[in-house]
Amino acid sequence: MKRQTGTAKQRNKKAVLRLLRQEGPMSVSQIAEHAHLSIPTTHSIVKTFVEEGFVVPAGKGVSTEDGGKKPSLFEFNPRQAYGISVYIGADSITAATADARADLLASEEIPLNKSGPIEEVVDIVADIVRRYQESPVVSGVRLIGVAIGLPGLADPEAGISIYSPHYHEWKADYPFKRELLAQVHLEVPVYIDNVNRFQALAERDKGAAKGLDNFVIIDALPEGLGAAFVFRGDIRHGSHNLSGEIGHMILDRGGAPCICGGTGCFEAMVSARRVLETTRRGFEAHRDSVIFQGRSPQAVRLEHVFDAFRAGDAFAKQIVDEVIEWFGQGLINVIMVDDPVLIILQGIYNELGDYFLKGIRETIQAYSWAWMRKGVDIRYSQLGPERGVLGGAAYVCDRYFETLIWE
């Protein structure tokens, strides 16, 4: 009986803290109503959290219509703990400290040598962690976790970088977490995972997927196409940590070469590299295109194609339409396999606005069964380049406040 009572108390405390983390200042009666608890129980829980520093007074609320006493308000204290989040991209590292609500306190971007060994990256991350622990921004505040997003395949349970297509000199099955902890002593958890999975958590907590527990994020980078699947609120990993590697689904066996060594992968068919190759091959037939005005074919960059498209250039529109066709076909496969409520698009093609989204929706409708056309929403992410470190910070906070704090 005593164990059951303790478990019930734990659930009640977790419900109150989760409510205060997610909502603004609330009175005890408001918290009790939303958490379905009695006012005395809620008052006792809030008092305990105030004493522990997790909750702070937030002034007075509005008095009742009959002129009653204004209630005291309470809110979650995001400055009582912090996390460190590191996002290793295709050519740089973004690192940040974040408060207990996963709001960034300070961040930086560090370029990476793409031909360097993975040991150099561990050295950089170790230096980041040491510096951030000593930062005056978090002086006197408890560290609750460190999240590191790795490009390519990662094993979160073992803390291993399995393989990265962007860094060919990296060793396969490298024990990233173990090597980091050999340099930096940490008494808090270190979380390792694929970068896209952390980006999905950023969308769930801070972005377009708020309130949803079944969605997909797809990140189109100049050198890759990654995804992450969230089902019933949890990130999918798969038996071999391959979940989300949609960039290497084969769309056209005779298509463009991919950095993975295959041909016709989803990633290869919509890559910036293929767009530029297609553009440059079209120079002779489209010399009058805005794309080539004032520059040679080899000088063309992706932004030149996008600028020409926005200016109404016919050749640029042709190129964009081809990307839309392949992108839409790739998303059809995703929808049929996962059946998400929402697909969030991140990355380079978000600049193309409503035209790109409309084209993808039309492609899905043209190639898929009628009943499937209405079941999924497709929209752009509203988060910027910081989404990777935001997601890592969100994971640190979720693990701490949903699990570790109660152990």
C-alpha positions in Angstrom: 0.0 0.0 0.0 2.8 2.4 0.8 4.4 1.8 -2.6 1.1 2.5 -4.4 0.7 5.8 -2.5 4.3 6.8 -3.4 3.6 6.0 -7.1 0.4 8.1 -7.0 2.3 11.0 -5.4 4.9 10.7 -8.1 2.4 10.8 -10.9 0.7 13.8 -9.3 3.9 15.7 -9.0 4.9 14.9 -12.6 1.5 16.1 -13.8 1.8 19.4 -12.0 5.4 20.0 -13.2 4.6 19.1 -16.8 1.6 21.5 -16.7 3.7 24.3 -15.4 6.5 23.6 -17.9 4.1 23.7 -20.8 1.8 26.6 -19.8 2.2 30.1 -18.5 1.8 31.3 -14.9 -1.1 29.6 -13.1 -2.8 29.7 -9.8 -3.1 26.7 -7.5 -6.8 26.4 -8.4 -6.1 26.5 -12.1 -3.4 23.8 -11.7 -5.7 21.7 -9.7 -8.5 21.9 -12.3 -6.2 21.0 -15.2 -4.4 18.3 -13.4 -7.6 16.8 -11.9 -6.3 17.1 -8.4 -7.7 18.5 -5.1 -6.6 22.0 -4.2 -4.9 20.9 -0.9 -2.9 18.3 -2.8 -1.9 20.8 -5.5 -0.9 23.4 -2.9 1.4 20.9 -1.2 3.0 19.9 -4.5 3.5 23.5 -5.6 5.0 24.4 -2.2 7.5 21.5 -2.5 8.5 22.6 -6.0 9.0 26.2 -4.8 11.3 25.0 -2.0 13.3 22.9 -4.5 13.6 25.7 -7.0 11.7 24.2 -9.8 8.8 26.6 -9.5 8.8 30.3 -8.6 6.1 32.8 -7.6 4.8 34.9 -10.6 2.8 37.7 -9.0 -0.9 37.9 -8.6 -3.7 36.9 -10.9 -7.1 38.5 -11.6 -9.6 38.7 -8.8 -12.9 37.0 -9.1 -16.0 38.8 -10.3 -17.3 39.3 -6.8 -14.1 41.1 -5.9 -12.3 38.3 -4.1 -8.7 38.1 -3.3 -6.3 38.0 -6.2 -4.8 34.5 -6.4 -1.0 33.9 -6.3 0.4 32.7 -9.5 3.3 30.2 -10.0 5.4 29.4 -13.0 8.1 26.9 -14.0 11.7 28.2 -13.3 13.7 27.6 -16.5 16.9 29.0 -15.0 17.3 26.3 -12.3 19.0 23.9 -14.7 20.6 23.8 -18.1 21.7 21.4 -20.8 24.4 21.4 -23.5 23.4 20.5 -27.0 25.9 19.9 -29.9 24.8 19.4 -33.5 27.3 18.0 -36.0 26.3 19.0 -39.5 27.7 18.2 -42.9 30.4 20.8 -42.6 30.2 22.4 -39.2 29.3 22.0 -35.5 26.6 24.1 -33.9 26.7 24.1 -30.1 24.5 25.7 -27.5 23.6 25.9 -23.9 19.9 25.9 -23.1 17.8 26.5 -20.0 15.3 23.9 -18.5 12.7 24.9 -21.1 15.1 24.2 -23.9 15.4 27.9 -24.8 18.9 28.7 -26.0 21.1 30.8 -23.8 24.2 31.0 -26.0 25.3 29.3 -29.2 28.2 29.2 -31.7 29.1 27.6 -35.0 32.5 26.0 -35.6 33.6 24.9 -39.1 34.7 21.3 -39.6 37.5 19.8 -41.7 35.5 17.4 -43.9 38.6 15.3 -44.5 39.6 15.1 -40.9 39.3 12.1 -38.6 36.5 11.6 -36.1 39.0 12.0 -33.3 39.4 15.7 -34.1 35.6 16.1 -33.8 35.7 14.4 -30.3 38.4 16.9 -29.3 36.3 19.8 -30.4 33.2 18.6 -28.6 35.1 17.9 -25.4 36.5 21.5 -25.5 32.9 22.8 -26.1 31.6 20.9 -23.1 34.4 22.1 -20.8 34.0 25.7 -21.9 30.3 25.6 -21.5 30.4 24.2 -18.0 32.7 27.1 -17.0 30.6 29.8 -18.8 29.3 32.6 -16.6 25.9 32.3 -18.4 25.3 29.1 -16.4 27.3 29.8 -13.3 25.8 28.2 -10.2 23.2 26.3 -12.3 22.9 22.5 -12.4 23.8 20.7 -15.6 21.2 18.0 -16.4 22.5 16.5 -19.6 24.5 16.7 -22.8 23.0 15.8 -26.2 25.1 15.2 -29.3 23.5 14.9 -32.7 25.6 12.9 -35.2 25.3 12.9 -39.0 24.5 9.6 -40.6 23.8 6.4 -38.7 24.1 6.4 -34.9 23.4 3.9 -32.1 21.9 5.9 -29.2 22.0 2.9 -26.8 25.8 2.3 -27.3 26.7 5.9 -28.0 28.3 4.9 -31.3 28.7 6.7 -34.7 28.0 3.8 -37.0 28.6 5.6 -40.3 28.6 9.0 -41.9 28.3 9.6 -45.6 29.5 13.2 -45.3 32.8 12.4 -43.5 34.6 9.6 -45.4 37.6 9.6 -43.1 35.5 8.8 -40.0 35.9 5.3 -38.6 32.8 3.0 -38.7 31.3 1.9 -35.4 33.2 4.6 -33.6 32.5 4.7 -29.8 31.9 8.5 -29.7 30.4 8.7 -26.3 33.1 6.5 -24.7 35.9 8.6 -26.2 34.2 11.8 -25.2 33.9 10.7 -21.6 37.6 9.7 -21.6 38.3 13.4 -22.0 35.6 15.1 -20.0 34.3 13.9 -16.6 30.5 14.2 -16.6 28.1 13.1 -13.8 25.1 13.7 -16.1 23.7 11.6 -19.0 25.2 12.0 -22.5 22.8 11.3 -25.2 23.9 10.4 -28.7 21.6 10.1 -31.7 21.1 11.0 -35.4 20.8 14.8 -35.9 17.4 14.4 -37.7 15.8 12.7 -34.7 16.7 15.7 -32.5 15.3 18.0 -35.1 12.0 16.2 -34.9 11.9 16.8 -31.2 12.5 20.5 -31.9 9.4 20.5 -34.1 7.4 18.6 -31.4 8.3 21.0 -28.6 8.9 24.2 -30.4 7.7 24.0 -33.9 5.0 22.9 -36.3 4.2 19.6 -34.6 3.2 20.9 -31.2 0.4 18.8 -29.9 1.0 16.0 -32.4 2.4 12.5 -31.7 2.5 11.0 -35.3 4.5 13.0 -37.8 7.6 13.0 -40.0 10.3 15.6 -40.5 12.3 15.7 -43.8 15.4 17.8 -44.0 16.8 18.6 -47.4 20.3 19.8 -47.2 22.7 20.7 -50.0 24.5 17.4 -49.3 21.8 15.1 -48.1 18.2 14.2 -47.3 17.4 13.0 -43.8 14.2 12.3 -41.9 12.9 11.3 -38.5 9.6 9.5 -37.7 7.7 10.2 -34.5 5.0 7.7 -33.6 2.8 7.9 -30.5 5.1 10.7 -29.3 8.3 8.6 -29.5 11.2 8.7 -32.0 11.5 5.6 -34.1 14.9 4.0 -34.4 14.3 0.7 -36.0 16.1 -2.6 -35.3 19.4 -1.4 -36.8 18.9 2.4 -36.3 18.0 2.8 -40.0 14.6 4.5 -39.4 14.6 7.8 -41.1 17.1 7.0 -43.8 14.6 7.8 -46.5 17.2 9.6 -48.6 18.5 6.2 -49.7 15.2 4.8 -50.9 15.6 4.0 -54.6 13.3 6.0 -56.8 15.1 5.5 -60.2 17.6 2.7 -60.5 19.1 4.4 -63.5 19.1 7.8 -61.9 21.8 10.1 -60.5 24.6 8.7 -58.4 24.3 9.1 -54.6 27.0 9.8 -52.0 26.1 6.4 -50.5 27.4 4.7 -53.5 24.0 3.8 -55.0 22.1 5.4 -57.9 18.7 6.9 -58.1 18.3 7.4 -54.4 15.6 9.9 -53.2 18.4 12.0 -51.9 20.3 12.0 -55.2 17.3 12.8 -57.3 16.5 16.0 -55.3 20.0 17.0 -54.3 21.5 20.4 -54.9 24.3 18.7 -56.8 21.8 17.2 -59.3 20.0 20.5 -59.6 23.2 22.3 -60.5 24.3 19.5 -62.9 21.0 19.7 -64.7 21.2 23.5 -64.9 24.7 23.5 -66.3 23.9 20.8 -68.9 21.1 23.1 -70.1 23.3 26.1 -70.8 23.5 25.6 -74.6 19.7 25.2 -74.9 18.9 28.0 -72.5 21.6 30.6 -72.9 19.0 33.4 -72.5 17.9 32.1 -69.0 18.2 34.6 -66.2 20.3 31.9 -64.5 23.3 32.5 -66.8 23.1 36.2 -67.0 26.5 37.6 -66.0 28.0 34.2 -65.0 29.3 31.0 -66.6 27.6 27.7 -66.1 30.3 26.6 -63.6 29.7 29.7 -61.6 26.0 28.9 -61.1 24.9 28.3 -57.5 21.6 27.0 -56.1 20.5 30.5 -55.1 20.9 31.7 -58.7 18.4 29.0 -59.8 16.0 30.0 -57.0 16.3 33.7 -57.8 15.6 33.0 -61.5 12.6 30.9 -60.5 11.2 33.7 -58.4 11.8 36.1 -61.4 9.6 33.9 -63.6 12.4 32.3 -65.6 11.0 29.4 -67.7 14.1 27.2 -67.5 14.4 27.7 -63.7 10.7 26.7 -63.4 11.4 23.6 -65.4 14.2 22.6 -63.0 12.1 23.2 -59.9 9.2 21.3 -61.4 11.4 18.3 -61.9 12.6 18.4 -58.3 8.9 18.7 -57.2 8.1 15.5 -59.2 10.8 13.5 -57.6 10.1 14.9 -54.1 6.4 14.1 -54.4 7.2 10.5 -55.5 9.5 10.1 -52.5 6.8 11.4 -50.1 4.2 9.0 -51.5 6.4 6.1 -50.3 6.8 7.8 -46.9 3.1 8.2 -46.5 2.3 4.6 -47.5 4.9 3.2 -45.1 4.2 5.5 -42.1 0.8 7.1 -42.5 1.7 10.3 -40.6 -0.7 13.1 -39.7 1.9 15.7 -40.7 5.0 15.9 -42.8 7.3 18.9 -42.0 9.7 20.0 -44.6 13.0 21.6 -43.5 16.0 22.8 -45.5 16.9 24.3 -48.8 13.6 24.0 -50.7 11.6 25.9 -48.2 12.7 29.1 -50.0 10.5 28.1 -52.9 7.3 28.9 -50.9 3.8 28.0 -51.8 4.6 26.8 -55.3 6.8 24.0 -54.0 4.3 22.8 -51.5 1.4 23.0 -53.9 3.4 21.1 -56.5 4.2 18.3 -54.0 0.5 18.0 -53.0 -0.5 17.8 -56.6 2.1 15.1 -57.3 0.9 13.0 -54.4 -2.7 13.3 -55.6 -1.8 12.4 -59.1 0.1 9.2 -58.1 -1.8 8.0 -55.1 -5.1 6.4 -54.3 -8.0 8.9 -53.8 -8.6 7.9 -50.1 -5.0 8.8 -49.3 -5.1 12.4 -50.6 -6.8 13.9 -47.6 -5.1 12.3 -44.7 -1.7 14.1 -44.4 -0.8 17.7 -43.9 2.4 18.9 -45.5 3.9 22.2 -44.3 7.2 24.0 -43.9 9.2 24.2 -40.7 9.2 27.6 -39.1 12.4 26.8 -37.2 15.8 28.0 -38.5 19.3 26.5 -38.5 19.2 26.2 -34.8 16.6 23.4 -34.9 19.3 20.8 -34.3 20.5 22.2 -31.1 17.0 23.0 -30.0 16.0 19.4 -30.5 19.0 18.2 -28.5 18.2 20.6 -25.7 14.5 19.5 -25.8 15.6 15.9 -25.4 17.8 16.6 -22.4 14.9 18.4 -20.7 12.4 15.8 -21.5 14.6 13.0 -20.2 15.3 14.8 -17.0 11.8 16.1 -16.1 9.9 13.0 -17.4 12.3 10.3 -16.0 15.5 11.1 -14.2 14.1 13.6 -11.7 11.8 10.9 -10.3 14.3 8.2 -10.0 
